[in-house]
């Protein structure tokens, strides 16, 4: 396939990182910083918040992006994430419930 693409002067696109929305549930007014790392326990896949979020009315919808690129970063809606262990010692808001709302 690479050779055939070369005939047409085409090159392979780089792998893209999976992205999707996650719901944080917690205390109103709590701020979750951009870059906060989340992890899928079963697979070990990691995701980072694109922007900071503030809990309002008990929850916040937050966009996350996979740390690694490619299809391996995909997860189904409803999968649970948790704060990455490197984040839990630095934050006072670690008691959030996290759930993917759309496939990553």
Secondary structure, DSSP 4 states (H G I P E B T S, - for coil): -HHHHHHTT--PPPPPEEEEEEEEE--TT-EE-TT-EEE-TTT--EEEESS-EE-BTTEEEEEEEEEEESGGG---TT-B-EE-HHHHTT-S----EEEESS--
